[in-house]
Amino acid sequence: MPSRAKKDGARAVLFDLDGTLADTAPDLAAALNRLRGEHGLAALALHSVRPYASSGARGLLQIGFGLEPGDARFEPLRDAFLDRYDARVCVETRLFPGMPELLAAIERRGIPWGIVTNKSSRFTPRIVAALGLEARAACVVCGDSTPHIKPHPAPLLHATRQLALEPARCWYVGDDLRDVQAAHAAGMRAVAAEYGYLGTGSAPRDWNAHAVIAHPMELIAHL
């Protein structure tokens, strides 16, 4: 797909974590299935869980138990799910194919990169460290780093302050509509990761992103 982004020089690249930088769905699905097993329910196939993986506990309890926030069972099961995920948070989680090469290529260009995720600080730093990225990421903004989460722009703007850069010179890559919405609200370039989890709504090419990439290394052409 031809990009609608102007090649005006990215000063930084920021990534969503789940479904964009790393494939965390196997560990999230495993935690969900452990909880389902404790309630006498059969395991769900990974492919059925994957679209909900970027939506955190809320999305996973929706597919796993048919629950929404406000249901009397939601909070106890959310806490139980998070405890089970906490126990095995980065067992099968890996960077997406092509992402190691992309990060190396960005670094060779002298461009800092960071992570902005709705995932809480209970999990994010451990995953980043387990993936060997702790010393490489210029910033890591978690879901509880600011009073708001995406699609609110606050986490992205927090990252730009840490990087001491203008938002307009930063790119944000994400696999969910809210990532593109947050980037627009922050005044950043928005890149939709078509290889990610994508949720269950509209297609990435309908999100009004500046660019859509089907593989991580395609980002290089847009920078």
C-alpha positions as CSV (number, residue, x, y, z in Angstrom):
1,M,0.0,0.0,0.0
2,P,1.4,3.4,-0.9
3,S,2.0,5.5,2.3
4,R,0.3,8.8,2.8
5,A,3.0,9.8,5.2
6,K,5.4,12.5,4.3
7,K,9.0,11.5,4.4
8,D,10.0,14.4,6.6
9,G,12.4,12.4,8.8
10,A,11.3,10.5,11.9
11,R,13.2,11.6,15.0
12,A,11.8,8.7,17.1
13,V,9.7,5.6,16.6
14,L,7.4,4.4,19.4
15,F,5.8,1.0,19.4
16,D,2.8,-0.5,21.1
17,L,3.8,-3.7,22.9
18,D,1.1,-6.5,22.6
19,G,0.5,-7.3,19.0
20,T,3.0,-4.8,17.6
21,L,6.4,-5.2,19.1
22,A,5.9,-8.6,20.7
23,D,3.6,-11.6,20.2
24,T,2.3,-11.9,23.8
25,A,-0.8,-13.8,22.8
26,P,0.5,-17.3,23.7
27,D,1.2,-16.4,27.3
28,L,-2.1,-14.4,27.6
29,A,-4.1,-17.3,26.2
30,A,-2.3,-19.8,28.4
31,A,-3.2,-17.8,31.5
32,L,-6.8,-17.5,30.3
33,N,-7.0,-21.3,29.6
34,R,-5.6,-22.1,33.1
35,L,-8.4,-20.0,34.6
36,R,-11.0,-21.6,32.3
37,G,-9.8,-25.0,33.3
38,E,-10.2,-24.2,37.0
39,H,-13.8,-23.4,36.2
40,G,-14.4,-26.6,34.3
41,L,-14.2,-25.0,30.9
42,A,-12.3,-26.3,27.9
43,A,-9.3,-24.6,26.6
44,L,-9.7,-22.1,23.8
45,A,-7.6,-22.3,20.6
46,L,-4.9,-19.6,20.3
47,H,-6.4,-18.3,17.1
48,S,-9.7,-17.5,18.7
49,V,-8.0,-15.7,21.6
50,R,-5.5,-13.7,19.5
51,P,-7.8,-10.9,18.3
52,Y,-8.6,-10.0,21.9
53,A,-5.0,-10.1,23.1
54,S,-4.4,-6.3,22.6
55,S,-7.5,-5.5,24.8
56,G,-6.0,-6.9,28.0
57,A,-8.0,-8.5,30.7
58,R,-11.2,-6.9,29.6
59,G,-11.0,-8.4,26.1
60,L,-9.8,-11.8,27.3
61,L,-12.5,-12.1,29.9
62,Q,-15.0,-11.3,27.2
63,I,-13.9,-14.1,25.0
64,G,-13.1,-16.5,27.9
65,F,-16.1,-16.0,30.1
66,G,-18.5,-13.7,28.2
67,L,-18.0,-11.0,30.9
68,E,-17.9,-7.2,30.7
69,P,-16.9,-4.7,33.4
70,G,-19.8,-4.2,35.7
71,D,-20.7,-7.9,35.8
72,A,-20.4,-9.1,39.4
73,R,-17.9,-11.8,38.4
74,F,-15.7,-9.5,36.4
75,E,-13.4,-8.1,39.0
76,P,-12.7,-11.4,40.9
77,L,-12.0,-13.2,37.6
78,R,-9.9,-10.3,36.3
79,D,-7.7,-10.4,39.4
80,A,-7.4,-14.2,39.1
81,F,-6.5,-14.0,35.5
82,L,-3.8,-11.3,36.2
83,D,-2.3,-13.5,38.9
84,R,-2.0,-16.4,36.6
85,Y,-0.5,-14.3,33.9
86,D,1.9,-12.8,36.4
87,A,3.2,-16.3,37.3
88,R,4.2,-17.0,33.7
89,V,4.4,-13.6,32.0
90,C,7.1,-14.2,29.4
91,V,7.4,-17.9,28.6
92,E,6.4,-18.1,25.0
93,T,6.3,-14.3,24.3
94,R,8.7,-13.4,21.4
95,L,9.4,-10.4,19.2
96,F,7.4,-10.6,16.0
97,P,9.4,-12.0,13.0
98,G,11.2,-9.1,11.4
99,M,11.1,-6.9,14.5
100,P,14.7,-7.7,15.7
101,E,15.9,-6.6,12.2
102,L,13.7,-3.5,12.3
103,L,15.0,-2.4,15.7
104,A,18.6,-2.9,14.5
105,A,18.0,-0.9,11.4
106,I,16.4,1.9,13.3
107,E,19.3,2.0,15.7
108,R,21.8,2.0,12.8
109,R,20.1,5.2,11.7
110,G,20.6,6.8,15.1
111,I,16.9,7.0,15.7
112,P,15.7,6.3,19.3
113,W,12.8,4.0,19.7
114,G,10.5,3.3,22.7
115,I,7.4,1.5,23.9
116,V,4.0,3.0,24.8
117,T,1.6,0.4,26.0
118,N,-1.7,0.1,28.0
119,K,-0.1,-2.9,29.8
120,S,0.6,-2.1,33.4
121,S,4.0,-1.7,35.1
122,R,3.2,-4.9,36.9
123,F,4.1,-6.8,33.7
124,T,5.7,-4.5,31.1
125,P,9.3,-4.0,32.5
126,R,9.6,-7.8,33.1
127,I,8.6,-8.5,29.5
128,V,10.9,-5.8,28.1
129,A,13.8,-7.2,30.2
130,A,13.1,-10.8,29.2
131,L,13.1,-9.8,25.5
132,G,16.6,-8.2,26.0
133,L,15.3,-4.7,25.2
134,E,15.7,-3.0,28.6
135,A,18.9,-1.2,27.8
136,R,17.9,-0.4,24.2
137,A,14.5,1.2,24.6
138,A,14.8,5.0,24.9
139,C,11.6,5.1,26.9
140,V,8.9,2.7,28.2
141,V,5.5,4.1,29.1
142,C,3.1,1.7,30.8
143,G,-0.7,1.9,31.2
144,D,-0.3,3.3,34.7
145,S,2.5,5.8,33.8
146,T,-0.1,8.5,33.3
147,P,-3.7,9.0,34.5
148,H,-5.0,8.0,31.1
149,I,-4.6,5.1,28.7
150,K,-4.8,5.0,24.9
151,P,-6.7,6.2,22.9
152,H,-6.0,9.2,25.1
153,P,-2.8,10.9,23.9
154,A,-1.4,11.4,27.4
155,P,0.9,8.3,27.3
156,L,2.3,9.2,23.9
157,L,2.9,12.8,25.0
158,H,4.6,11.5,28.1
159,A,7.0,9.6,25.9
160,T,7.8,12.6,23.8
161,R,8.6,14.6,27.0
162,Q,11.0,11.8,28.1
163,L,12.6,12.0,24.6
164,A,12.6,15.8,24.6
165,L,11.1,15.7,21.1
166,E,8.1,17.4,19.3
167,P,5.3,14.9,18.8
168,A,5.1,15.8,15.1
169,R,8.6,14.3,14.6
170,C,7.6,11.0,16.2
171,W,6.0,7.9,14.7
172,Y,3.7,5.6,16.6
173,V,3.2,2.0,15.4
174,G,0.2,0.0,16.7
175,D,-2.1,-2.9,15.9
176,D,-5.3,-1.5,17.2
177,L,-7.6,1.4,16.1
178,R,-7.0,3.1,19.5
179,D,-3.3,3.3,18.7
180,V,-4.0,5.2,15.5
181,Q,-6.5,7.4,17.4
182,A,-4.0,8.1,20.1
183,A,-1.3,9.0,17.6
184,H,-3.6,11.4,15.8
185,A,-4.6,13.0,19.1
186,A,-1.0,13.4,20.1
187,G,-0.1,15.0,16.7
188,M,2.1,12.0,15.7
189,R,2.5,10.0,12.5
190,A,0.3,6.9,12.9
191,V,1.4,3.5,11.5
192,A,-1.0,0.5,11.6
193,A,0.6,-2.9,12.1
194,E,-1.5,-5.1,9.8
195,Y,0.5,-8.2,11.1
196,G,-0.8,-7.7,14.6
197,Y,-3.9,-8.7,16.6
198,L,-6.2,-6.0,15.1
199,G,-9.2,-6.5,17.4
200,T,-12.6,-7.5,16.1
201,G,-13.7,-4.2,14.5
202,S,-12.7,-2.5,11.3
203,A,-9.7,-3.3,9.1
204,P,-6.4,-1.4,9.6
205,R,-6.7,0.2,6.1
206,D,-9.9,1.9,7.4
207,W,-8.2,3.5,10.5
208,N,-6.9,6.6,8.7
209,A,-3.3,5.8,9.5
210,H,-0.5,7.5,7.6
211,A,0.8,4.1,6.7
212,V,-0.1,0.4,7.0
213,I,2.6,-2.2,7.2
214,A,2.1,-6.0,6.7
215,H,5.6,-6.8,8.1
216,P,7.8,-4.9,10.6
217,M,10.6,-4.2,8.1
218,E,8.2,-2.3,5.8
219,L,8.4,0.6,8.2
220,I,11.9,1.4,7.0
221,A,10.6,2.5,3.6
222,H,8.3,5.1,5.3
223,L,11.0,6.6,7.6
